[in-house]
Amino acid sequence: MSIMEVARKKYQAGTYAPGAPAEFLKPFGEQLADLTMSELRQPIDIGKISPQVAQMSPLVQQAMQRTASQAGLGQLTFDPTTGEATGVGTGTGIAAYEPYLQKAEAAAGPTAYQSYMSPYQQEVLDATQQLLNEQRAAGRTALAPAQIEAGAFGQGRGQIAEAEYERQRDVYDTGIMSKLRQEGYLAAQDRAQQDMLNQLRLGAGQSAFESGITQALGATGAGAQQYSQSILDAMRQGNMLGMNYPLERIQAATNIFGGIGAGVPSQFPTAPMTTNPALAATQAFASIYGGLGGGRKE
C-alpha cells in the first residue's frame, strides 16, 4: 500500500492527530516546499534583468561630428561603451559659412568696385581719348582756312576763335570721357553688389544643405538606436519571464494546494451525535402539531 493510500485510510478512520492537516496532502505540501526553496536558492544575475540603454548609433555620431565641423570645432571623441561624446578637439574656430560672409563683407566695401572694373574699360577710355584727340587736331586744321577767308587769321579775333574752339572741345571730350567712366563705375558697383548677394546665398545654401544632411543622419541613427533599444528591452523581458515563470508555477500549485486543503476538514468532530436524527425530526413535528390543536379532545 502506498503512502498516499495509507494516509487516506488514516484520514477516513479519523486516527490522525486532531488539528493536523490531512495526512495524504503532506507529501504534496512537502514537495511544493522543497521546490519553492530550490527556486529561491537560485542565484540571480542582476545584469540580465537590469534596464540597459542601447549604444549610440554611429550615424548619430556622424551627425554630431558634422555639426561640430560646421561650427568650426575639431574631432569629437566618443565613449567606446556608451557611444556618447566625451571630448571636442581643437578646430579652426571658423564656421563653414564664415568665408562666404567675409567675401560678402569685402564686396560691400567703399573701394570694392575697383576690383570689379572691366579689364576692357581702360582700353575703351584710351581708344576714345585717341579718337577725340584726332578730332581735335582735325578741327584745328580746318579752323585756319576759315580764319583766312574771314580775314581774321593771326589777329585777335583769330586767337579768340581758336581759344573758343579748344574750350568747346574740352567740354565735349570731357563729357564723353566722364560718361564712359561713370558707366564703368556703375557697372563695377553692380558687379560688386551681385557678388555680395551671391556670397550670402552661398553661405545660406551651404548651411541649409549641411543641416539637411545632419538631420537625415540623426533621424536614421535615432531609428537604428531605437531598434537596438527594443532588442535590449525584449531580452530583459525574456530574462524576467524566465526568472519569474518557475515562481509563477509554484504560486499556481500553491493556490491549488490551498484550495484542496481548505475543502478537506483537518479533523472529525470530537463529540459524537447523542440524538437520532429521525427521532429528533418526529419530536419536532409532534410539537408543532400539538401547538396547532391537532391532538385536543372535545
C-alpha positions as CSV (number, residue, x, y, z in Angstrom):
1,M,0.0,0.0,0.0
2,S,1.4,3.4,-1.0
3,I,2.0,6.3,1.4
4,M,-1.0,8.2,-0.1
5,E,-3.3,5.2,0.4
6,V,-2.1,4.8,4.0
7,A,-2.7,8.5,4.7
8,R,-6.1,8.4,3.1
9,K,-7.1,5.3,5.2
10,K,-6.0,7.1,8.4
11,Y,-8.0,10.2,7.4
12,Q,-11.1,8.1,6.8
13,A,-10.7,6.3,10.1
14,G,-10.0,9.5,12.0
15,T,-6.9,8.1,13.6
16,Y,-4.6,11.0,12.7
17,A,-3.8,13.8,15.3
18,P,-6.7,16.3,15.7
19,G,-5.9,19.7,14.2
20,A,-3.2,18.4,11.8
21,P,-3.7,18.7,8.0
22,A,-4.9,15.7,6.1
23,E,-2.1,13.1,6.0
24,F,-2.5,12.3,2.3
25,L,-1.8,16.0,1.5
26,K,1.5,16.2,3.4
27,P,3.7,14.7,0.6
28,F,2.3,17.2,-1.9
29,G,3.0,20.0,0.5
30,E,6.5,18.9,1.3
31,Q,7.3,18.6,-2.4
32,L,5.9,22.0,-3.0
33,A,8.0,23.4,-0.2
34,D,11.1,21.8,-1.5
35,L,10.5,23.1,-5.0
36,T,9.9,26.6,-3.6
37,M,13.2,26.6,-1.6
38,S,15.1,25.2,-4.6
39,E,13.9,28.1,-6.8
40,L,14.6,30.7,-4.1
41,R,18.2,29.5,-3.7
42,Q,18.8,30.0,-7.4
43,P,21.4,32.9,-7.9
44,I,20.0,36.0,-9.7
45,D,22.1,37.7,-12.5
46,I,21.2,41.3,-11.9
47,G,22.8,42.3,-15.2
48,K,20.4,40.3,-17.2
49,I,17.3,41.9,-15.6
50,S,18.6,45.4,-15.1
51,P,17.5,48.1,-17.7
52,Q,20.0,48.8,-20.4
53,V,20.4,51.7,-22.8
54,A,21.4,50.9,-26.4
55,Q,24.7,52.3,-27.6
56,M,24.6,55.5,-29.6
57,S,24.3,54.8,-33.3
58,P,27.4,55.6,-35.5
59,L,25.0,57.6,-37.7
60,V,24.1,59.8,-34.8
61,Q,27.8,60.2,-34.0
62,Q,28.4,61.2,-37.6
63,A,25.6,63.8,-37.4
64,M,27.2,65.2,-34.2
65,Q,30.6,65.3,-35.9
66,R,29.3,67.2,-39.0
67,T,27.5,69.7,-36.7
68,A,30.8,70.2,-34.8
69,S,32.8,70.7,-38.0
70,Q,30.1,73.1,-39.3
71,A,30.7,75.2,-36.2
72,G,34.4,75.2,-36.6
73,L,35.1,72.6,-33.9
74,G,37.6,69.8,-34.1
75,Q,37.3,66.0,-33.9
76,L,34.9,64.6,-31.4
77,T,35.8,61.6,-29.2
78,F,33.2,59.1,-28.1
79,D,33.0,56.7,-25.2
80,P,33.6,53.2,-26.5
81,T,31.0,51.7,-24.2
82,T,28.1,54.1,-24.4
83,G,28.9,56.0,-27.5
84,E,28.3,59.4,-26.0
85,A,30.5,62.3,-26.9
86,T,33.2,62.8,-24.3
87,G,35.5,65.5,-25.8
88,V,35.9,68.0,-28.6
89,G,39.2,68.6,-30.4
90,T,40.7,71.9,-31.4
91,G,39.3,73.1,-34.7
92,T,39.7,76.2,-36.9
93,G,37.2,78.2,-34.9
94,I,35.7,79.3,-38.2
95,A,32.2,78.2,-39.1
96,A,31.8,76.7,-42.6
97,Y,29.7,79.6,-43.7
98,E,32.0,82.3,-42.4
99,P,34.3,82.5,-45.5
100,Y,31.2,83.5,-47.6
101,L,30.4,86.2,-45.1
102,Q,33.9,87.5,-45.3
103,K,33.8,87.7,-49.1
104,A,30.4,89.4,-48.9
105,E,31.8,92.0,-46.5
106,A,34.7,92.7,-48.8
107,A,32.4,93.1,-51.8
108,A,30.4,95.7,-49.8
109,G,33.4,97.9,-49.1
110,P,33.7,101.5,-50.4
111,T,36.6,100.7,-52.8
112,A,35.5,97.2,-53.6
113,Y,34.2,98.3,-57.1
114,Q,37.8,98.8,-58.2
115,S,38.4,95.1,-58.4
116,Y,35.2,94.6,-60.4
117,M,36.1,97.2,-63.1
118,S,36.0,95.6,-66.5
119,P,39.6,94.8,-67.8
120,Y,38.5,96.4,-71.1
121,Q,37.4,99.6,-69.5
122,Q,40.8,101.3,-69.8
123,E,41.2,100.2,-73.4
124,V,37.8,101.8,-74.2
125,L,38.9,105.0,-72.5
126,D,42.3,105.1,-74.3
127,A,40.7,104.4,-77.7
128,T,38.1,107.1,-77.1
129,Q,40.6,109.6,-76.0
130,Q,42.8,108.9,-79.0
131,L,39.8,109.4,-81.3
132,L,38.9,112.7,-79.6
133,N,42.4,113.9,-80.0
134,E,42.3,113.1,-83.7
135,Q,39.1,115.0,-84.0
136,R,40.5,118.0,-82.1
137,A,43.6,118.1,-84.4
138,A,41.3,117.9,-87.5
139,G,39.3,120.7,-86.2
140,R,42.3,122.9,-85.7
141,T,43.4,122.2,-89.3
142,A,40.0,123.3,-90.6
143,L,40.0,126.4,-88.4
144,A,42.9,128.2,-90.2
145,P,41.4,128.4,-93.7
146,A,38.2,129.7,-92.2
147,Q,40.1,132.4,-90.4
148,I,41.9,133.4,-93.6
149,E,38.7,133.6,-95.6
150,A,37.2,135.8,-92.9
151,G,40.3,138.0,-92.8
152,A,40.9,137.2,-89.1
153,F,44.0,134.9,-89.4
154,G,46.7,135.9,-86.9
155,Q,44.7,138.6,-85.4
156,G,42.9,138.9,-82.1
157,R,39.7,137.6,-83.5
158,G,41.5,134.5,-84.8
159,Q,43.1,133.8,-81.4
160,I,39.7,134.2,-79.8
161,A,38.2,131.7,-82.2
162,E,41.0,129.2,-81.5
163,A,40.5,129.6,-77.8
164,E,36.8,129.1,-78.1
165,Y,37.3,126.0,-80.2
166,E,39.6,124.5,-77.6
167,R,37.2,125.2,-74.9
168,Q,34.3,123.6,-76.7
169,R,36.4,120.6,-77.5
170,D,37.4,120.3,-73.8
171,V,33.8,120.4,-72.8
172,Y,32.8,117.8,-75.4
173,D,35.7,115.5,-74.8
174,T,35.4,115.7,-71.0
175,G,31.6,114.9,-71.3
176,I,32.3,111.8,-73.4
177,M,35.1,110.5,-71.1
178,S,33.1,111.2,-67.9
179,K,30.2,109.4,-69.3
180,L,32.3,106.4,-70.1
181,R,33.9,106.4,-66.7
182,Q,30.6,106.8,-65.0
183,E,29.2,103.8,-66.9
184,G,32.2,101.7,-65.9
185,Y,31.9,102.7,-62.3
186,L,28.2,101.8,-62.1
187,A,28.8,98.5,-63.8
188,A,31.5,97.7,-61.3
189,Q,29.3,98.6,-58.4
190,D,26.6,96.4,-59.8
191,R,29.0,93.5,-60.1
192,A,30.2,94.1,-56.5
193,Q,26.7,94.1,-55.2
194,Q,25.8,91.0,-57.1
195,D,28.9,89.2,-55.8
196,M,28.0,90.2,-52.3
197,L,24.5,88.7,-52.7
198,N,25.9,85.6,-54.3
199,Q,28.2,85.1,-51.3
200,L,25.4,85.5,-48.8
201,R,23.3,83.0,-50.8
202,L,26.1,80.5,-51.0
203,G,26.7,80.8,-47.2
204,A,23.0,80.2,-46.5
205,G,22.8,77.4,-49.0
206,Q,25.8,75.7,-47.5
207,S,24.3,75.9,-44.0
208,A,21.0,74.6,-45.3
209,F,22.5,71.7,-47.2
210,E,24.7,70.7,-44.2
211,S,21.7,71.0,-41.9
212,G,19.6,68.8,-44.1
213,I,22.3,66.1,-44.2
214,T,22.9,66.3,-40.5
215,Q,19.1,65.9,-39.8
216,A,18.9,63.0,-42.1
217,L,21.8,61.2,-40.5
218,G,20.4,62.0,-37.0
219,A,16.9,60.7,-37.9
220,T,18.3,57.5,-39.4
221,G,20.6,56.9,-36.5
222,A,17.8,57.6,-34.0
223,G,15.7,54.9,-35.7
224,A,18.6,52.4,-35.6
225,Q,19.2,53.2,-31.9
226,Q,15.6,52.8,-31.1
227,Y,15.6,49.4,-32.8
228,S,18.6,48.4,-30.8
229,Q,16.9,49.6,-27.6
230,S,13.8,47.5,-28.4
231,I,16.1,44.4,-28.7
232,L,17.6,45.1,-25.3
233,D,14.2,45.6,-23.8
234,A,12.9,42.4,-25.3
235,M,15.9,40.5,-23.9
236,R,15.3,41.9,-20.5
237,Q,11.7,41.0,-20.6
238,G,12.6,37.5,-21.6
239,N,15.1,37.2,-18.7
240,M,12.5,38.5,-16.3
241,L,10.0,35.9,-17.6
242,G,12.5,33.1,-17.3
243,M,13.2,34.1,-13.7
244,N,9.6,34.6,-12.7
245,Y,8.0,31.7,-14.6
246,P,9.0,28.9,-12.1
247,L,7.8,31.0,-9.2
248,E,4.5,31.6,-11.0
249,R,4.1,27.9,-11.5
250,I,4.8,27.4,-7.8
251,Q,2.2,30.0,-6.9
252,A,-0.3,28.3,-9.1
253,A,0.4,25.0,-7.4
254,T,0.2,26.7,-4.0
255,N,-3.3,28.0,-4.9
256,I,-4.4,24.5,-5.9
257,F,-2.9,23.0,-2.7
258,G,-4.6,25.7,-0.6
259,G,-7.9,25.1,-2.3
260,I,-7.8,21.4,-1.7
261,G,-6.6,21.8,1.9
262,A,-9.5,24.2,2.6
263,G,-12.0,21.7,1.2
264,V,-10.8,18.9,3.5
265,P,-11.5,19.0,7.2
266,S,-8.5,18.7,9.4
267,Q,-10.3,16.6,12.0
268,F,-13.6,14.8,12.8
269,P,-16.0,16.2,15.3
270,T,-14.8,15.1,18.8
271,A,-18.3,14.9,20.3
272,P,-20.5,12.0,18.9
273,M,-24.1,12.6,18.0
274,T,-26.4,11.7,21.0
275,T,-29.7,12.0,19.3
276,N,-31.1,10.0,16.4
277,P,-31.8,12.4,13.5
278,A,-35.1,10.6,12.6
279,L,-36.3,10.7,16.2
280,A,-35.5,14.4,16.6
281,A,-37.4,15.2,13.4
282,T,-40.5,13.3,14.7
283,Q,-40.5,15.1,18.0
284,A,-40.2,18.5,16.3
285,F,-43.2,17.7,14.1
286,A,-45.3,16.4,17.0
287,S,-44.6,19.6,19.0
288,I,-45.7,21.8,16.1
289,Y,-48.8,19.7,15.5
290,G,-49.7,19.9,19.2
291,G,-49.4,23.6,19.2
292,L,-51.9,23.8,16.4
293,G,-54.5,21.8,18.4
294,G,-54.3,18.7,16.4
295,G,-54.3,16.4,19.5
296,R,-57.0,18.2,21.6
297,K,-60.3,16.2,22.5
298,E,-63.8,17.8,22.8
